[in-house]
Structure formats: structure tokens, C-alpha cells
Amino acid sequence: MKHKCIIYVHGGGWTHGEPSEIDRYKDRLGCDVIAVPYKLIPHTTMGGQISQVAEAIRDAKRDYTKVYAMGYSAGGQLAVMAARKEKVDGVITLCAPLDFSKVAAMRLIRFLLLSFDPIRAADSDRTDTLVIHGDTDETVSVDAAKNYVRKAKNSSLTIVPKKGHTLTVLDDAEVRRRIKTLLER
């Protein structure tokens, strides 16, 4: 059995995106990275996407002693929600919409998606969660990350200066150090 892996969930607003977006960072993360090619809306529902990520986590547990979930943007939301269905050793979110009320594009339809809003049950999350967010993110307000971390017991927040809504938050040395620390627990 292999030691540890990260199940990576790509971003793209649940409707587009590519698992390969993580490829340039795989060598820097310190363990195997398995990118999940989940079905996109309208070919499935958000609940279906969460189930697909949970299934990928379950499959990885057959081969790895430690499994972590990581997601960028919408993928971060899916990672948090899947970790509620299938236990992981830790979650890492990158610029994720963890409080739908703080995402301008979702305010109008938030009431339709309440059961998928990570903030709703954050106070019962017990998984170690590292929340990483750019301080100039205009797509998902950093306030979404702050609100989630205030509620989620085992979470911590790293705000990356001068970064917006971008996967390049992984270029930050402090971010990589914090990820390494989580993976070594």
C-alpha cells in the first residue's frame, strides 16, 4: 500500500474546467496527486459531482494509507462536501466558495443550493482543513474563507497577498509549507 495521495478537484464553476490544471504543481506537493475528471453541469447535478469526488476518495483509500482532498475554486467546495460523505485525512481549498452568500454570482440562486453550501454545516466539520485564499480575489470574496474558518473547528486560513482568484496561490512558499505541514500530520 502506498503512503499518501491528494485527490485533486479542478475548478471551473461546476460547468467547465480541466483536471490537468494541477499538472504543473504535482511535483511540488510532496505526494501522489490524482485529478478527478468529474462530470460537469448540465450533464450531472452538484450532488452528482460531490458523489463522484467521494467515490474517487473511496477508491484511493484502497491503495493509500492517507488520503487528502484538495480543490481549486468550485473544486474546493466539492472537496469539502465530499469529505463530509467520505472521511479524509485533511482538506485543502484554494480560492473556494465556502460561503455562497459571499459569492456575487451565487447570491441570486443561493436559496436553491443551500444544501450544498459548505458554511451550513461548517461547525460540525472535524477534518483538518487548510483554507487558502488570495486577498484580491474578486470572484470569491476572501470573506467567504474567513466566515468558514470562523465556524469550522479544525480549519486554518492562509491569505496570500497580491493574489486574486487563481491557482497560482500554489506558487507561494508559505502556502506550500503549510500544505506540507498538513500532509505530515
N, C-alpha and C positions, 0 to 999 in steps of 0.2 A: 504494500500500500504506500502511495506517495504521501508526503507530509502535508503540504497546504496548497490551496489554489484560491484564486479570486474568480468569481462568476461576474463577468462584466456585462452591464446592461446599457446599451447605447442610448443616446438622446435623439431628439427629433420630433418632439411634440406629440408622441404616440402615433403619428401618421407617416413619418418618414425617418430616414437615418440609416446608418450602416454600422454593423458590428465592428468593421475594420477600423473605425475611427480611433480605437485604442492601440492599434499595432505599433505606432512609434514609441509608445510608453511601456510596452510589455517588459523589456529588458530592465527597466528602472524600478519595477515594482517588487522584485525580490522573490517571486514565486510564479508558478504557472498561472496563466490568465486564460480563461475560457470565455469567449464572447458569445452571448446568446443571440441567435437570429430569430427573435420573436416576431410573430405576425403583427402586422400594422393595422390600425383602424383605417378603413372600414371593413377589413377582412376578418376582424375579430372585435371584441369589446375590451375595455380596460380591465375588466375582471378576467377575461381570457388571457390577456398579456401577463397579468400577475400570476395566474396559474402556470403559464409556460415558464416563467422565471423560477417559480417554486419547484417545478419539475426538473429544471436544469440543476438547481441546488441539490435536490434529492438524488439525481443521477451522479453528481460529483461526489457525494458522500460515500458512494460505493468504492471510489478509488483514492480518496484523500482523507487524512485524519482530521484536517482542519479546513473548513470552507468559509470563505468570506463573500459578501455580496458588495459590489461597487457599481454605481451608476452615475452617468452624467445627465443633467437636466431631467427630462421626463423619465429617463432610465433610473435616476436616483430615487424618484418617487416609487417606481416599480420595485426597486431593490428593497426599500423599506417595507413596502406592503407584502412582498413575497417572503421576507424574513419573519413576518408575523404568522405566515402559514407554515413555513419550513425553517426550523431553527438553524441559525448560522453562528459562527464564532465572532463575527463582527460585521458591521455595515459601514461603508464609506460612500458619502454622497458628494457630488461635485455640482454646485450651482443648481440644486434640485428644488422643485416646487414642493416644499414640505408644509406649507400652509397656503391653501388655494386662495384664501382671501387676500393674499399679498401678491397675487399674480394677475396683472391687469387683464390679460386675455381671458381669464377664467372667472372673473367676478360675475359676469352675466349668467354663466351656466353653472356656477358653483353649487347651487341647490340641487342640480341633477347628479352631481358627482360626490356628494357628501360622504358616502361610504368608502370612497377611495382617497379621501383627503388625509394624509399622514398625521396632521395635527390632531385629528379627532380622538385618537387613542394613544397619543404620544406618552401620556402619563403612565400607561401600562407597558410600554416598551422596556425590556430589560437587557436587550442586546447592546453591547458596546458599539456606539455609533459615532463615527468621526464625520462631522459636517464641515465641508469646505466650500467657501463661497467668495466670489470676487466682490470687492467693496464698491465697484462701479457698475454692477450688473443692473441693466435696465429691463431685462426680460423677466427675471425673477428677483424681486427685491430681497436684499440681504435681510430685511426684517422677517421674511419667511423662515430663514435659517435661525435667526435669533429666537423667534417665537417657539419653534420646535425644540430647540436646545433648552429653553426655559422649562418646558414640560417633560421632556424625555429624561428619565433619571440617569442613565449611563451614557450620556452623549456629551460631546465637546465640540466647540466651534473654532475653526481657523478661518479668519478673514484675510484674504490675500489682497494686499494693497495694489492699486492701479490695474486691477483685472476686472473685466466685465463678465459676460455670460459666455465663457469659453473653456474648452478642455485644457487650454494651456495653463490653468491653475496648477497642473501637474509639473510644470517647469520649475515651480518654486521649491527651493531646497528645504525650507521649513515644512512645507506640505509633505514632501517625500519622507522627511524624518518622522513626522507624525504617523504617516501610513506605516512605515517600518516598525515603529513602536507598537502600533495596534497589532500588526501581524506577528510580533514576538511575544505577545501575552499568552 
